[in-house]
Amino acid sequence: MKTLIRRSLVVLLMISSLTAVVMAQTDTTAIAQPDTLPKLTQGQARLLLLRSAILPGWGERHLGYVERSYSFNVSEIALWVTYLAFQWYGTAVENDMKAYAATHAGIDPKGKDQYYFTDIGNYDNIYEYNDQKLRYRTVNLLYPLTPEYYWAWDSESSRRSFDKSRIKSATALRNASFAIAGLVANRIISMLDIMVLTQGHLESRDLDIDSALRPTNDGLSFSLNINF
């Protein structure tokens, strides 16, 4: 299984590289030369920003900055390949670990959340888990002694093996979410790049930009508002 995953990741990276090369060798035409950009209306400016929001580099290509658009295109491809690779790997490992737990701990994986799998990876059986929660008087965290939530590992080594797989899956899926954040950032950077490239070429300059970076429970939250 691990060999198959590694080979699949290599194939995905090769596809990404080949696609980037093909893009660099095609579409060398430009609508307008950068040094001779005409005055842009507000509607045209909005359309350029929309293009970059949909596909980073599209707005730059429309303005004639073909080579500049390639960096955004290549980043987009690399981020999508990274997301798909981590998402596929994390899901594959997750499915394997659930099947493993069903065999070695007797669980029913249907309808269980990540907290359940974290708990069965830390305790040998449901009785040990419930006893600890009773000692700490956290009765709201108890699992009912029913077949739906029951587990009992056949050995400690099996439980540890499961927990390692659980951590691998969680790490891969978390990395996939980082790739999604990268895709969003790539669009924001491309839109800001369009604003820089078109500076001085707008018929009117009633452009209002408001950005904010705020701390949250999960990290940082960035917001960008562009009003014409």
C-alpha positions as CSV (number, residue, x, y, z in Angstrom):
1,M,0.0,0.0,0.0
2,K,2.8,2.4,0.9
3,T,4.7,1.6,-2.3
4,L,1.6,2.3,-4.3
5,I,1.1,5.6,-2.6
6,R,4.7,6.7,-3.2
7,R,4.5,5.8,-6.9
8,S,1.2,7.6,-7.3
9,L,2.7,10.8,-5.7
10,V,5.6,10.6,-8.1
11,V,3.2,10.3,-11.1
12,L,1.2,13.3,-9.9
13,L,4.4,15.4,-9.6
14,M,5.5,14.3,-13.1
15,I,2.1,15.3,-14.5
16,S,2.4,18.7,-12.8
17,S,5.9,19.3,-14.2
18,L,4.9,18.3,-17.7
19,T,1.8,20.5,-17.6
20,A,3.8,23.5,-16.5
21,V,6.3,23.0,-19.4
22,V,3.5,22.8,-21.9
23,M,1.9,26.0,-20.6
24,A,5.3,27.8,-20.8
25,Q,5.6,26.8,-24.5
26,T,2.1,27.8,-25.6
27,D,-0.1,30.9,-25.7
28,T,2.7,33.5,-26.3
29,T,0.3,36.1,-27.7
30,A,-0.7,39.1,-25.7
31,I,-3.7,41.4,-25.9
32,A,-1.7,44.5,-25.1
33,Q,1.9,45.3,-24.6
34,P,2.7,46.4,-21.0
35,D,4.4,49.6,-22.1
36,T,1.4,50.7,-24.2
37,L,-1.5,49.8,-21.9
38,P,-4.6,51.9,-22.7
39,K,-6.7,53.6,-20.1
40,L,-8.9,51.1,-18.4
41,T,-12.5,51.6,-17.3
42,Q,-13.8,50.5,-13.9
43,G,-15.6,47.7,-15.6
44,Q,-12.4,46.5,-17.3
45,A,-10.5,46.7,-14.0
46,R,-13.1,44.7,-12.2
47,L,-13.0,42.0,-15.0
48,L,-9.2,41.8,-14.6
49,L,-9.5,41.3,-10.9
50,L,-12.3,38.7,-11.5
51,R,-10.0,36.8,-13.9
52,S,-7.2,36.6,-11.3
53,A,-9.7,35.5,-8.6
54,I,-10.8,32.7,-10.9
55,L,-7.4,31.7,-12.2
56,P,-4.3,33.4,-10.8
57,G,-2.2,34.8,-13.8
58,W,-5.2,35.1,-16.1
59,G,-5.5,38.9,-15.5
60,E,-1.7,39.3,-16.1
61,R,-1.9,37.3,-19.3
62,H,-4.8,39.5,-20.6
63,L,-2.6,42.6,-20.0
64,G,0.3,41.1,-22.0
65,Y,2.4,40.0,-19.0
66,V,2.6,36.4,-20.3
67,E,5.8,35.3,-18.6
68,R,4.6,36.9,-15.3
69,S,1.4,34.9,-15.5
70,Y,3.4,31.6,-15.8
71,S,4.6,31.9,-12.2
72,F,1.0,32.1,-10.9
73,N,-0.1,29.3,-13.3
74,V,2.7,27.0,-12.1
75,S,2.0,27.8,-8.5
76,E,-1.7,27.0,-9.0
77,I,-0.9,23.6,-10.6
78,A,1.6,22.7,-7.8
79,L,-0.8,23.7,-5.1
80,W,-3.7,21.7,-6.6
81,V,-1.4,18.6,-7.1
82,T,-0.2,19.0,-3.4
83,Y,-3.8,19.2,-2.2
84,L,-5.0,16.2,-4.2
85,A,-2.0,14.2,-3.2
86,F,-2.3,14.9,0.5
87,Q,-6.1,14.5,0.4
88,W,-5.9,11.1,-1.4
89,Y,-3.1,9.8,0.9
90,G,-4.8,11.0,4.1
91,T,-8.1,9.4,3.0
92,A,-6.5,6.2,2.0
93,V,-4.6,5.9,5.3
94,E,-7.8,6.8,7.2
95,N,-9.8,4.0,5.5
96,D,-7.0,1.5,6.2
97,M,-6.9,2.5,9.9
98,K,-10.6,2.1,10.3
99,A,-10.5,-1.3,8.8
100,Y,-7.6,-2.2,11.0
101,A,-9.4,-1.0,14.2
102,A,-12.5,-3.0,13.2
103,T,-10.4,-6.1,12.9
104,H,-8.1,-5.6,16.0
105,A,-10.4,-3.7,18.4
106,G,-13.9,-4.8,17.2
107,I,-15.2,-1.2,16.6
108,D,-18.0,-0.1,14.4
109,P,-16.5,2.8,12.4
110,K,-19.8,4.1,10.9
111,G,-20.7,7.6,12.1
112,K,-17.7,8.1,14.3
113,D,-15.9,11.5,14.5
114,Q,-12.2,12.2,14.9
115,Y,-12.5,12.4,18.7
116,Y,-13.6,8.7,18.9
117,F,-10.7,7.5,16.9
118,T,-8.3,9.6,19.0
119,D,-9.8,8.0,22.2
120,I,-9.5,4.4,20.9
121,G,-5.9,5.2,20.0
122,N,-5.1,6.3,23.5
123,Y,-7.0,3.6,25.6
124,D,-6.9,-0.2,25.4
125,N,-10.6,-0.5,25.8
126,I,-13.8,1.4,26.5
127,Y,-13.8,0.4,30.2
128,E,-10.3,1.9,30.8
129,Y,-11.5,5.1,29.0
130,N,-14.7,5.4,31.0
131,D,-13.0,4.7,34.3
132,Q,-10.6,7.6,33.8
133,K,-13.4,10.0,32.8
134,L,-15.3,9.0,36.0
135,R,-12.2,9.7,38.1
136,Y,-12.0,13.2,36.6
137,R,-15.8,13.6,36.9
138,T,-16.3,14.3,33.2
139,V,-19.3,12.1,32.8
140,N,-20.4,14.0,29.7
141,L,-17.5,12.4,27.9
142,L,-18.5,8.8,28.7
143,Y,-19.2,6.3,25.9
144,P,-22.3,4.0,26.4
145,L,-21.5,0.4,26.8
146,T,-23.1,-0.6,23.5
147,P,-21.8,-2.4,20.4
148,E,-21.9,0.9,18.6
149,Y,-19.1,2.4,20.7
150,Y,-17.4,-0.7,22.2
151,W,-13.7,-1.3,21.6
152,A,-11.1,-3.6,23.1
153,W,-7.7,-3.9,21.5
154,D,-6.3,-7.4,21.1
155,S,-2.8,-6.1,22.0
156,E,-1.0,-2.9,23.0
157,S,1.1,-3.1,19.8
158,S,-2.0,-3.1,17.7
159,R,-3.3,0.0,19.4
160,R,0.0,1.8,18.9
161,S,0.1,0.8,15.3
162,F,-3.4,2.2,14.8
163,D,-2.5,5.4,16.5
164,K,0.5,5.9,14.3
165,S,-1.7,5.5,11.2
166,R,-4.2,7.9,12.7
167,I,-1.6,10.6,13.2
168,K,-0.3,10.1,9.6
169,S,-3.8,10.5,8.2
170,A,-4.5,13.6,10.3
171,T,-1.2,15.2,9.3
172,A,-1.8,14.5,5.6
173,L,-5.3,16.0,5.7
174,R,-4.1,19.0,7.6
175,N,-1.4,19.5,5.0
176,A,-4.2,19.4,2.4
177,S,-5.9,22.2,4.2
178,F,-2.7,24.2,4.0
179,A,-2.6,23.8,0.3
180,I,-6.2,25.2,0.1
181,A,-4.9,28.2,2.1
182,G,-2.1,28.5,-0.5
183,L,-4.7,28.5,-3.4
184,V,-6.5,31.4,-1.7
185,A,-3.3,33.3,-1.1
186,N,-2.2,32.8,-4.8
187,R,-5.5,34.5,-5.9
188,I,-5.1,37.4,-3.5
189,I,-1.5,37.9,-4.6
190,S,-2.5,37.8,-8.3
191,M,-5.3,40.4,-7.6
192,L,-2.9,42.7,-5.8
193,D,-0.4,42.2,-8.7
194,I,-3.1,43.3,-11.2
195,M,-3.7,46.4,-9.1
196,V,0.0,47.3,-9.2
197,L,0.3,46.6,-13.0
198,T,-2.7,48.8,-13.8
199,Q,-1.7,51.7,-11.5
200,G,-1.8,54.9,-13.5
201,H,-3.9,53.3,-16.3
202,L,-7.4,53.7,-14.7
203,E,-9.7,56.4,-16.1
204,S,-10.7,57.2,-12.5
205,R,-9.0,56.3,-9.3
206,D,-11.9,55.9,-6.9
207,L,-10.5,52.6,-5.6
208,D,-10.9,51.8,-1.9
209,I,-9.0,48.9,-0.4
210,D,-9.5,47.6,3.2
211,S,-7.5,44.8,4.6
212,A,-7.3,43.3,8.1
213,L,-5.3,40.6,9.9
214,R,-6.9,39.3,13.0
215,P,-6.0,36.5,15.5
216,T,-8.5,33.7,15.9
217,N,-8.7,30.5,17.9
218,D,-7.3,28.5,15.0
219,G,-4.6,31.0,14.0
220,L,-4.9,34.1,11.9
221,S,-7.7,35.5,9.8
222,F,-7.0,37.7,6.8
223,S,-9.7,39.7,5.0
224,L,-9.4,41.9,1.9
225,N,-12.1,44.2,0.6
226,I,-11.8,46.0,-2.7
227,N,-14.4,48.5,-3.6
228,F,-14.8,50.6,-6.8
